[in-house]
Amino acid sequence: MPRSPIHAFLLICMMLVIALLLVPVSWLSKIAPGVFTQADVHPKSLQVVQNKPQSAPATFAPWQDAEPAKMPTPNFLDYETDPDTGKKVWRLGGAGDEMGRALNYPDGNGALGILHGQHFYSKVSPVNSNETYVLGAGGQNQPYAALWELETRRLVAWVPAANQEAHVEQRQLMWDVKLPNVYWYTQGNELVRATIDFGNYQVKKVVWDRFADYEYITMGYGEGNFSDDGKRLVITGKSATDAYLYFTPYQVNERRKYLRRQVTSPEQPEFDWAGVDPTGEYILFNRINPERQTVVVPFDQAASAQPRVVYEHMKHSDFVIDRWGEVWIVYGNWKGLFASRLSDSEDRRVWPAGNNVSESDKFTASGHVARVKSIPGQVLVSRHYDGGLYFMNIDQPGYSEYLGNSRHGRSPSTLTKAQIRHQGVDENGEVTFYKREPRGAVSASGRYVFFTADYQAYLKDGTGYDPEPEWCKAYLNMIEL
């Protein structure tokens, strides 16, 4: 028994403290909201998750390059059935005369160029947020882009793009993350927001913001992307005050420009891309000194933060969020498909996987990578080596699902370097002409897969591939899964 009232009081206080320590914080927050707040019990997306369950060890499975059966080139706005998969392959893009006959180009059909019949790049889906319309690339100094209605597979409009482009990367147009009738593009040093009336396909353009310290701007230097909430973007371009390139972290909804970062100089003469991760927390970009590297900085400290190396080279890549909510950058090279975690640069082999992985050329994943937004860890890989289009997943090392083929790559039975070059690719499977690279892209749901293909239209027996016909015959194709 307490020997005095003071002792009794102290004893009661001690018992209360012990009781509070034993009560879960979540209960206290219900008893006294605003007084007891639960700590962040779920790690943020870019924090390392401790003691998380591990995926089952990957078992190497024998794997062969795709050898697609012959398939005719689909007619414009029509399809062929892939004999290997049974899926319909639609050709949405076409030659100038095909697209002009379907819908007259505002500046005359003679102004149409090859990019009018293609999508722009793999990282940004050509499909809008509710998967009803497809948007093509801007043309070469021609201020309109193609708009296709997905349900009918029809070319329905030519919509405004950059007028007289200041840089080739201004041919990129990006759909708004949330609004299905809004897209964005850059013109000069302006960011433009465009709204389509799907009733009559009239477009209202608004200059969203101007970047006075730039001579011209682009969205990520042609590989731009929005954060998943649509609020963050990386603006890149040539400075108005010197000869170098910079990027500016940009808060779209607030029209807020963070301090910009210089990315080219006499010591760093090259720059390829910059992008914001899906959470909006980080910016990735590349540098070539002291060696070719992809590096990361915090979004809101991008101007001054010391870059951290994510991986030691630069390859086609895209972001994913895994099943634990962590962000990775996924990239392919001649050794396979890999993923690097942004929080700590941990590197993971995604495909092929297992203990008996060979370094054979047949496992090259050199090509393009595109995120399937609705499926954690999932990407579309368009391999240059065999033309194959595959789903792969960083949470399932070794998994691959064959979806179809761009039918532009080397023949797996081709052995000599000379023969390989005749296929329009080099010995590593790299396509030798950019405008015919598949640049595989995918809708957020994973239902629609897009790629550029010419179906080896220029392959000539004994003479090789016609290297650079300006128009070429590589057009936008689509598979519905």
C-alpha positions in Angstrom: 0.0 0.0 0.0 1.2 3.6 -0.7 2.7 5.2 2.4 1.3 8.7 1.5 -1.0 10.5 -1.0 2.0 11.5 -3.0 3.1 7.9 -3.3 -0.4 6.9 -4.4 -0.5 9.6 -7.0 2.9 8.5 -8.4 1.8 4.9 -8.5 -1.4 5.8 -10.4 0.7 7.9 -13.0 3.1 4.9 -13.5 0.2 2.6 -14.1 -1.4 5.0 -16.7 1.9 5.3 -18.6 2.3 1.5 -18.7 -1.3 1.2 -20.0 -0.8 3.8 -22.7 2.3 2.0 -23.9 0.4 -1.2 -24.2 -2.6 0.3 -26.2 -2.2 0.2 -30.0 -1.7 3.7 -31.5 -4.5 3.1 -33.9 -6.9 2.7 -30.8 -5.6 5.9 -29.3 -6.2 7.8 -32.5 -9.8 6.8 -32.4 -10.1 7.7 -28.7 -8.5 11.2 -29.2 -8.4 12.2 -32.8 -5.7 14.8 -33.5 -3.9 14.1 -30.2 -2.6 10.6 -30.9 -1.7 10.2 -34.6 -0.4 7.0 -36.0 3.0 7.0 -37.5 3.4 6.1 -41.2 2.9 2.4 -40.7 3.1 1.8 -44.5 6.6 2.7 -45.8 6.6 5.4 -48.5 7.0 4.1 -52.0 10.7 5.0 -52.2 11.7 3.8 -48.7 13.3 0.4 -48.4 10.7 -2.1 -47.0 12.3 -4.2 -44.2 11.6 -7.9 -43.8 9.2 -8.1 -46.6 8.2 -11.5 -48.0 10.5 -12.6 -50.8 9.3 -13.8 -54.2 9.9 -17.5 -54.8 13.3 -18.3 -56.4 13.1 -18.1 -60.1 13.7 -21.3 -62.0 15.4 -21.0 -65.4 13.2 -22.2 -68.1 14.5 -23.1 -71.6 13.5 -20.3 -74.0 13.7 -19.8 -77.7 13.6 -16.6 -79.8 10.3 -16.0 -81.6 10.0 -17.3 -85.1 6.8 -15.7 -86.3 4.9 -17.3 -89.1 4.5 -15.1 -92.2 1.6 -12.7 -92.1 0.5 -10.2 -94.7 0.9 -6.5 -93.9 -2.6 -5.4 -92.7 -4.4 -3.0 -95.0 -4.8 0.6 -93.7 -7.4 0.8 -91.0 -7.9 -3.0 -91.3 -6.5 -6.1 -89.6 -4.9 -9.4 -90.2 -5.1 -12.3 -87.8 -1.8 -13.3 -86.3 -1.4 -17.0 -87.2 0.7 -17.6 -84.0 -1.6 -16.0 -81.4 -5.0 -15.7 -83.1 -5.1 -12.0 -82.2 -6.2 -9.3 -84.6 -3.4 -6.9 -85.7 -4.7 -3.6 -86.9 -2.7 -1.1 -88.9 -3.8 2.4 -87.8 -1.0 4.4 -89.5 -0.4 4.6 -93.2 1.3 6.3 -96.1 0.5 9.9 -96.9 -1.9 9.0 -99.7 -3.7 6.5 -97.5 -4.2 8.8 -94.5 -5.0 11.8 -96.8 -7.7 9.9 -98.5 -9.2 8.8 -95.2 -9.2 12.4 -93.9 -7.7 15.4 -95.7 -4.8 17.0 -93.9 -5.5 20.6 -93.1 -2.3 21.9 -94.8 -2.8 19.6 -97.8 -2.0 15.9 -98.1 1.4 16.7 -99.6 2.5 17.9 -96.2 2.1 14.5 -94.6 5.2 12.8 -93.3 6.1 9.5 -91.8 5.7 10.5 -88.2 2.0 11.3 -88.9 1.5 7.6 -89.3 3.3 6.6 -86.1 3.0 7.1 -82.3 5.9 9.0 -80.7 7.5 6.8 -78.1 7.2 3.8 -75.9 7.1 5.5 -72.4 3.9 7.4 -73.0 0.8 5.5 -74.0 -0.9 6.8 -77.2 -4.2 6.0 -75.6 -6.2 8.4 -73.5 -7.3 7.8 -69.8 -10.5 6.0 -70.6 -9.1 4.1 -73.6 -11.3 5.5 -76.3 -8.9 7.5 -78.5 -5.4 7.1 -79.8 -3.1 10.1 -80.5 -0.2 10.0 -83.0 3.0 12.0 -83.1 3.4 15.5 -84.4 4.8 15.8 -87.9 8.0 17.3 -89.2 7.3 21.0 -89.0 3.6 20.3 -89.7 1.3 21.4 -86.9 -1.2 18.5 -86.6 -1.3 15.0 -85.3 -3.6 12.1 -86.1 -6.5 11.1 -83.8 -8.1 7.7 -84.1 -11.3 6.5 -82.4 -10.4 3.2 -80.8 -13.8 1.5 -81.0 -14.2 2.1 -84.7 -10.5 2.0 -85.7 -11.2 5.2 -87.7 -9.0 8.2 -88.3 -11.4 10.9 -87.1 -9.4 14.2 -86.8 -6.2 16.0 -87.3 -5.6 17.9 -84.0 -3.2 20.8 -83.3 0.5 20.1 -82.4 3.6 22.3 -82.3 3.5 24.9 -85.0 7.0 25.5 -86.3 8.9 23.1 -84.0 12.0 24.5 -82.3 13.3 21.0 -81.7 12.4 17.5 -83.0 11.3 16.4 -79.5 8.4 18.9 -79.7 6.7 16.3 -81.8 5.7 14.6 -78.6 2.1 15.0 -77.4 0.9 13.5 -74.1 -2.6 12.7 -72.9 -3.7 14.2 -69.6 -3.5 11.6 -66.8 -7.1 12.0 -65.8 -9.2 14.0 -68.4 -9.8 11.8 -71.5 -10.3 14.8 -73.8 -7.2 16.8 -72.8 -3.6 16.5 -74.1 -0.5 18.5 -73.8 2.4 19.6 -76.0 5.2 22.2 -76.1 5.7 25.0 -78.7 8.6 27.4 -78.5 9.0 28.0 -74.8 5.4 27.4 -74.0 3.5 24.5 -72.4 0.1 24.1 -74.2 -3.0 22.4 -72.9 -5.5 21.3 -75.6 -9.1 20.2 -75.0 -11.0 18.2 -77.6 -14.7 18.4 -78.1 -15.4 14.7 -79.1 -18.8 15.8 -80.5 -17.2 17.8 -83.4 -13.5 17.3 -82.8 -12.9 21.0 -82.4 -9.9 21.8 -80.2 -9.4 24.6 -77.8 -5.8 25.5 -77.1 -4.6 27.4 -74.0 -1.0 28.4 -73.2 -0.7 26.9 -69.8 2.6 28.5 -68.9 5.7 30.2 -70.4 9.3 29.4 -69.5 11.1 32.7 -70.2 14.5 31.4 -69.3 14.4 28.9 -72.1 14.8 29.4 -75.9 12.6 26.3 -76.3 11.2 23.6 -74.1 10.3 19.9 -74.4 8.7 17.4 -72.1 11.6 15.3 -70.8 13.5 15.8 -74.0 11.1 13.5 -75.9 10.8 11.0 -73.1 8.6 13.0 -70.8 5.9 11.7 -68.5 3.5 12.9 -65.8 3.6 11.6 -62.3 0.6 9.3 -61.7 -1.5 12.1 -60.2 -0.8 14.3 -63.2 0.7 17.0 -61.1 4.4 16.8 -61.8 6.4 17.0 -65.0 10.0 17.6 -66.0 10.5 20.5 -68.5 13.8 20.3 -70.5 15.2 22.6 -73.2 17.8 25.1 -74.3 18.6 28.0 -72.2 17.8 31.5 -73.4 21.0 32.8 -71.8 23.6 30.3 -72.9 24.1 27.4 -75.2 23.4 24.6 -72.8 20.5 22.4 -71.9 18.7 22.5 -68.5 15.7 20.9 -66.9 13.0 22.4 -64.6 10.9 20.3 -62.2 7.4 21.6 -62.8 4.3 21.4 -60.6 1.6 21.5 -63.3 -1.5 22.2 -61.2 0.1 25.1 -59.4 2.1 26.4 -62.4 5.1 26.3 -60.1 8.6 26.2 -61.5 11.3 24.8 -59.2 14.9 25.9 -59.6 16.4 24.5 -62.8 19.4 22.2 -63.2 22.1 22.5 -66.0 22.6 19.1 -67.7 25.0 19.9 -70.6 28.3 21.7 -70.5 31.7 21.3 -72.1 32.3 18.4 -69.7 28.8 16.9 -70.3 28.1 17.6 -74.0 25.3 15.0 -74.4 21.9 14.7 -72.8 19.2 12.1 -73.7 16.2 12.4 -71.3 14.8 13.3 -68.0 11.6 12.0 -66.3 9.7 12.1 -63.0 8.9 8.8 -61.3 5.2 7.8 -60.8 5.1 9.1 -57.2 6.5 12.5 -58.2 9.3 12.2 -55.6 12.3 11.7 -57.9 13.7 12.8 -61.2 15.9 10.4 -63.3 18.2 11.7 -66.0 21.4 10.6 -67.8 25.0 11.8 -67.9 28.1 10.6 -69.8 30.9 11.7 -67.5 32.7 10.1 -65.7 30.9 7.4 -67.7 27.5 6.7 -69.1 25.1 6.6 -66.2 21.5 7.0 -65.2 21.2 9.0 -62.0 18.5 10.1 -59.6 17.8 13.3 -57.6 14.9 14.4 -55.4 12.2 16.3 -57.4 12.1 19.3 -55.0 15.9 19.5 -54.7 16.8 18.7 -58.2 18.8 21.9 -58.9 21.4 21.3 -56.1 21.2 17.6 -55.0 24.2 15.4 -55.6 23.0 12.7 -58.1 23.1 9.1 -57.1 23.8 6.5 -59.7 21.0 4.1 -60.4 22.7 2.1 -63.0 25.9 2.3 -65.0 24.7 2.9 -68.5 21.8 4.3 -70.5 19.2 2.1 -72.1 15.5 2.3 -73.1 13.6 2.1 -69.9 10.4 2.9 -68.0 9.3 3.2 -64.4 7.1 0.6 -62.5 5.7 0.3 -59.0 6.0 -3.2 -57.6 3.5 -5.1 -55.4 5.0 -3.5 -52.3 4.6 0.1 -53.6 8.2 0.7 -54.3 9.4 2.4 -57.5 11.9 0.8 -59.9 13.3 1.7 -63.3 13.2 -1.2 -65.7 15.6 -1.5 -68.6 16.8 -4.0 -71.2 20.2 -4.6 -72.6 22.2 -7.4 -74.4 22.2 -9.5 -71.2 18.4 -9.4 -70.5 15.9 -7.3 -68.6 16.8 -5.7 -65.3 15.2 -3.4 -62.7 16.9 -0.9 -60.3 15.1 0.3 -57.2 15.1 4.1 -56.8 15.4 4.1 -53.1 18.7 2.3 -52.9 19.8 1.4 -56.4 19.4 -2.4 -55.8 19.6 -4.1 -59.1 17.5 -7.2 -60.0 17.6 -9.5 -63.0 14.1 -9.8 -64.3 14.5 -12.0 -67.4 15.9 -14.5 -68.0 16.2 -15.6 -64.4 17.5 -18.6 -62.5 20.8 -20.3 -61.7 21.6 -21.4 -65.2 21.3 -18.1 -67.1 23.5 -18.0 -70.1 25.1 -14.8 -71.4 24.1 -15.9 -74.9 23.0 -13.2 -77.3 19.7 -14.9 -77.6 18.7 -13.5 -74.2 19.1 -9.9 -75.3 16.3 -7.6 -74.2 17.6 -4.7 -76.1 14.6 -2.7 -77.3 12.0 -0.6 -75.6 10.2 -1.0 -72.3 6.7 0.4 -71.4 4.9 0.3 -68.1 1.5 -1.4 -67.8 0.2 1.0 -65.3 -2.7 -1.0 -63.8 -0.6 -4.1 -63.1 2.1 -3.8 -60.4 5.6 -4.6 -61.7 4.4 -5.3 -65.3 6.1 -4.0 -68.5 5.8 -4.5 -72.2 9.1 -5.4 -73.8 9.5 -5.0 -77.6 12.6 -6.9 -78.5 14.7 -5.8 -81.5 16.3 -9.2 -81.8 13.3 -11.2 -82.8 10.6 -8.6 -83.1 8.8 -10.2 -80.2 6.3 -8.3 -78.0 6.3 -9.7 -74.4 4.8 -9.0 -71.0 7.4 -9.3 -68.2 7.1 -8.6 -64.5 9.7 -7.6 -62.0 7.8 -9.3 -59.2 7.9 -12.6 -61.2 11.5 -13.0 -62.4 11.7 -15.3 -65.4 8.1 -14.8 -66.5 7.4 -13.8 -70.1 4.2 -13.8 -72.1 4.4 -13.7 -75.8 1.8 -11.3 -77.3 2.7 -11.0 -80.9 5.5 -9.8 -83.2 6.4 -6.6 -85.0 7.9 -8.8 -87.8 10.8 -6.4 -88.4 13.6 -8.2 -86.5 16.3 -10.7 -87.6 15.5 -14.2 -88.5 16.6 -16.5 -85.6 18.2 -18.9 -88.1 20.4 -16.1 -89.5 24.0 -16.6 -88.4 26.5 -14.4 -90.1 26.8 -10.7 -89.4 26.4 -9.9 -93.1 23.1 -11.8 -93.2 21.9 -10.1 -90.0 22.6 -6.6 -91.5 20.4 -7.6 -94.4 17.5 -7.9 -91.9 17.8 -4.2 -91.0 19.3 -4.9 -87.6 22.9 -5.2 -86.4 24.5 -8.2 -84.8 23.2 -7.2 -81.3 19.6 -6.9 -82.6 19.6 -3.1 -82.7 17.4 -1.7 -85.5 19.6 0.4 -87.8 16.9 3.0 -88.6 15.1 4.7 -85.7 11.9 5.4 -87.5 11.3 1.7 -88.0 12.0 0.7 -84.4 8.9 -0.9 -82.8 8.8 1.4 -79.8 6.2 -0.9 -78.2 3.7 1.0 -76.1 0.6 -0.2 -74.1 -2.6 1.1 -72.6 -2.9 1.5 -68.9 -5.1 -1.6 -68.6 -2.8 -3.7 -70.7 -5.6 -4.4 -73.2 -4.1 -2.6 -76.2 -0.5 -3.0 -77.4 1.0 -0.6 -80.0 4.1 -0.9 -82.1 5.6 0.5 -85.3 6.3 -2.1 -88.0 7.1 -2.3 -91.7 6.9 -6.1 -92.0 10.4 -6.2 -93.6 9.0 -4.2 -96.6 12.5 -3.3 -97.8 14.2 -6.6 -97.4 15.6 -7.5 -100.8 17.1 -10.9 -101.6 20.9 -10.6 -101.8 21.0 -6.8 -101.5 20.0 -6.1 -97.9 17.9 -3.5 -96.3 17.2 -0.1 -97.9 18.7 2.0 -95.1 16.8 5.3 -95.0 13.9 6.0 -97.3 12.5 9.1 -95.7 8.8 8.1 -95.8 9.6 4.4 -95.2 6.7 2.0 -94.6 6.8 1.7 -90.8 3.4 2.5 -89.5 1.5 2.3 -86.2 -0.1 -1.1 -85.5 -2.3 -2.2 -82.6 -3.1 -5.6 -81.0 -6.2 -6.0 -78.8 -5.6 -8.7 -76.2 
